[in-house]
Every structure is written in C-alpha cells, then in structure tokens.
Amino acid sequence: MARYIDAHVHVWTADTSHYPLAAGYTKDDMKPSSFTPEELFRHCKPAGVDRVNLIQMSFYGFDNRYMLDMMALYPDVFVGTAIIDPHGEDPERAMRELAGKRVRAFRIHPRLSRLPPARWLEPPGYLKMFAVGAKHNLAMSCLIDPDALPELDRMCRRFPDTPVIIDHLCRIGADGTIADKDVDALCGMARHSRVMVKVGAFYALGKKEPPYTDLAPMIRKVVQAFGAKRCMWESDCPFQVVKHRYQDSIDLVRTRLEFLSDEDRNWLLQRTAEEFFFRK
C-alpha cells in the first residue's frame, strides 16, 4: 500500500470565535469557507497519502494555534511549517519553542519583510532565523517568485548549513509563461546542497489544466539539477481541489512523467519529505 506524503497543505476552520482571523482578513477571504483535516482526508487518503506537512495559513497571521492544534490531534499524520514575525523581538526563542511542537520549517516571503524582492532578506530577524535554522536543522520555506532568488542565493552562501525549501517550483509559470531564464535561475540554486524544491501547485502554473504535462520540461530540468532526493511533491490543497482533483496532481508525478524512474518517484512522493519533515 502506498504511503505518500503531501509536503504542502493548508487547513483552516470556519470557527473564527476560537481561532480569530488576523487583522486585515475577513470571512470573505476564506475560500473555501473551511478546509479541516477531515475535509482533507476525503481527498488525500484515497490517493494513498497518509502524512502531510501543514503550512500555516495567512488568514491567521503569526497565530499558529489552529495548525498546532490539528498537529496535536493527528500526531501520526501531521508536522508543520509555521510563520513567525521576522521583525519580532526574539525569533530564535519562537523557533525553538515551535520546533518542540514538531514544526520543521518556517515560511518566509517578501511581504513579511516589507522590502522589495531584491532586498527581502535584509531584516536582522532573518539573519537570526537562518542561523537558528542551521543550528537546529529547521528549514526556511520560501514563497517566492524568480526575482527573489538572487537575495536567497546571497543568504544561502552566508548560511550554507541552513535547510531551504523553495515552494511551488518558485511559482514559475504562474502568469502562464514558463521562461527558460527563470527555470535556469531556479536550477542554479542547486549549487547549494541544502536547498530543496517543492514540485507542485500544478493547478496554478503553465496552462493550469490537467493533466499538467505542459510542465514536464520544467520539472525534468529541476529534478535533473537538484536530484530527486532534494525534490518533494506537494498538492497545495485546498487550492488544488477548488476546480481540479487531488488525484490530478499526484498522478502527474506518479504516472505521467516518463523521465522519472521508480526510485525518483519514491523520493518525490515520499522519501524526501519523510527524511526531512518526519525525521525522529
């Protein structure tokens, strides 16, 4: 029986009394109105996925409680990627406390730094986060576009031991165009041995239609550059299942990318995420 791992899922609840939304968000922003673990399981379990890395949802800002509560409710299923304030007083303490609750990574992106992509990692808090990441094997999970890669490259050179994950294939093709220069820039990050890539969010890239085979040339270059052992599949639920099916996403890796060997598929669908997120 397959024991696949989904490296990227968001969950949230319609219960905003117990889990209030962050400033600037309303219930109208919650589309769908909820995506609880139980709703996720209806999609992922029939596809053979039984473990998941949860990503803190932006609706909740820096309040990671809902994600943490769901991790505690389903400890054999979930680990997490939290969000903390890079401008906060003590990011190191926050990271260490969350790591004790099975948070394995921290989502970072230019909007949090309040700086343009060319300078997005300049806030002093990010220096502390990268240093803690290196010390405790906690990843920086980057929600970025290709224009943010040069600054990430700078930090990877400064902190070569910090695990880094680039989400959603660096969102190349989000505008419908897969530019070779962007793919080359992403593949260039493979020179940093601790950088990994999430291969997914297919519903949002390229033609944005199943079976997503238009993405195959880009995925092939990325897997060749990084090696399958540094690539992990992600669905980006619930957004994958708003108009498409969960199975559409996993099947691209599981059956449609003919250049992948069985061993490659095993790493993308299970072992890369298992060895990083579900380490003992």
SERODO-351158 format. One record per residue (C-alpha): y, z, x; residue in one letter. Coordinates in steps of 0.001 Angstrom, whole numbers, plus 500000, padded with zeros to 6 digits. Layout:
# SERODO-351158
YZXA
...
This chain:
# SERODO-351158
500000500000500000M
503472499068501264A
505738501921502341R
509009500104502779Y
512343501784503468I
515655500750501963D
518322501519504573A
521317501410502237H
521653502647498656V
524489504349496769H
523854506833493964V
526263508471491550W
526284510222488232T
528316509929485057A
528675513724485143D
532182513941486549T
532520517551485419S
530058518789488014H
530836516028490507Y
534533515140490175P
535876511858491464L
538211511718494428A
541918511192493956A
542709507598493055G
539410506931491268Y
538674506956487532T
535566506408485455K
536650502789485015D
535919502290488707D
532302503347488216M
530436500113487563K
527719500701486518P
528690503994484925S
525856505729486791S
523148504947489293F
520998508027489660T
517857508347491775P
515765507899488657E
517543504633487894E
516993503520491486L
513278504308491344F
512788501892488458R
513853499110490803H
512558500158494210C
509156501689493536K
507597498544492020P
508747496721495182A
506860499150497437G
509941501064498606V
509360504808498703D
512007506060501145R
515749505470501156V
518827506149503256N
521577507133500820L
525179506182501551I
527979508436500333Q
529805506653497520M
533528506096497917S
534159507489494407F
533576510971495828Y
535734510665498945G
534743513295501511F
532874515412498945D
529256514622499835N
527747517120497372R
526114514702494937Y
524366512806497696M
523272516050499369L
522006517477496089D
519894514380495470M
518537514581499025M
517551518191498359A
515974517243495023L
513870514476496598Y
513383515601500226P
510437513273500847D
512402510239499692V
515992510538500886F
518018511011504033V
521749510369504075G
524839508785505551T
527882510951504872A
531622510363505025I
533962512804506737I
537693512624507390D
538384511259510899P
541804512909510621H
540254516270509705G
540624519424511761E
537067519704513100D
534911516582512689P
532384517946515181E
531646521003513043R
531438518872509905A
528973516510511553M
526773519287512886R
526670521041509507E
525751517842507683L
523143516952510294A
521430520236509416G
521061518886505871K
519321515687507047R
522388513491507311V
521583510963510040R
524744508837510106A
528433508786509219F
530152505891507525R
533326504705509232I
535714501851508421H
539349500818508977P
540577502161505629R
539626505679506721L
541571505371509964S
544625503937508178R
545067501479511025L
544561497698511242P
541152496418512383P
542426495710515898A
543146499441516354R
540921501067513785W
539087503409516172L
542188504835517864E
542474508109515862P
541432511053518102P
538918512145515479G
536841509056516178Y
536628509956519860L
535156513278518805K
532780511658516300M
531430509177518843F
530956511987521369A
529049514117518846V
527012511084517852G
525905510604521444A
525077514287521875K
523075514688518665H
521792511134518039N
523932510686514934L
524944507131514114A
528313505652513325M
527604503387510322S
530286500715510285C
531519498981507140L
533492496244508840I
534360492570508971D
534169490499512178P
537828491187513019D
536898494842513648A
534206494028516227L
536423493942519351P
537577497513518752E
533996498612518074L
532944496890521291D
535545498970523161R
534129502199521773M
530543501171522460C
531488500599526099R
533111504024526244R
530232505768524444F
527095503775525344P
524747506517524120D
526168506719520599T
523974505059517956P
525941502476515966V
524868500655512817I
526699497574511552I
526304497314507788D
525774494192505686H
525481491712508593L
529148492528509325C
529926491006505890R
529811487529507410I
529811485046504542G
531485487347502028A
534075484624501482D
531327482030501061G
531641480664504617T
529304481627507444I
531370480863510550A
529483480350513802D
532157482231515751K
531636485289513561D
527861485151513937V
528289484798517696D
530637487795517766A
528114489917515878L
525265488792518115C
527410489629521138G
527237493289520134M
523528493189521025A
524553493817524638R
524997497444523612H
521478498818523497S
522195501428520806R
523732499046518261V
521623498222515203M
522262495888512268V
521509496243508579K
520223492959507199V
521029492839503516G
523656492796500775A
522444489244500267F
523926489095496764Y
527412489218498375A
527018486719501228L
526975482943501531G
526074481194498298K
525411484619496736K
522433483332494792E
518688483995495053P
516552483197496940P
519321483572499596Y
517642481154502005T
521054479766502980D
521408482977505003L
518277482266507047A
520016480615510062P
522390483581510448M
519604486123510072I
517483484261512592R
520268484393515202K
520863488086514563V
517192489038514795V
516781486971517956Q
519838488611519532A
519076492221518641F
515305492077518310G
513530493152515149A
513350496728516434K
517124497042516009R
517359495399512584C
516698497083509240M
516619495723505707W
518964497112503059E
519449496303499381S
522951497767498887D
521953498987495440C
523146499279492775P
525266496216493516F
522183494139494306Q
520841494686490794V
524020494143488776V
523319490403488410K
520255489883490601H
516904491608491010R
515856494147493617Y
512809492013494344Q
515085489060495157D
516497490984498118S
513305492367499623I
511427489091499143D
513811487204501420L
512569489319504332V
509064489941503046R
508032486334502312T
510768483720502737R
511984483949506353L
509243481941508019E
510536482584511536F
509662486282511212L
506272487418512448S
504326490051510535D
505370492551513189E
509027491559512771D
508792492130509030R
507215495505509615N
510152496561511781W
512807495231509396L
511224496644506259L
510010499954507603Q
509794500965511225R
513380500550512462T
514725502711509652A
511751505063509929E
512234505692513630E
515938506370513290F
516532507881509842F
513195509604509248F
512524510996512689R
511105514507512713K
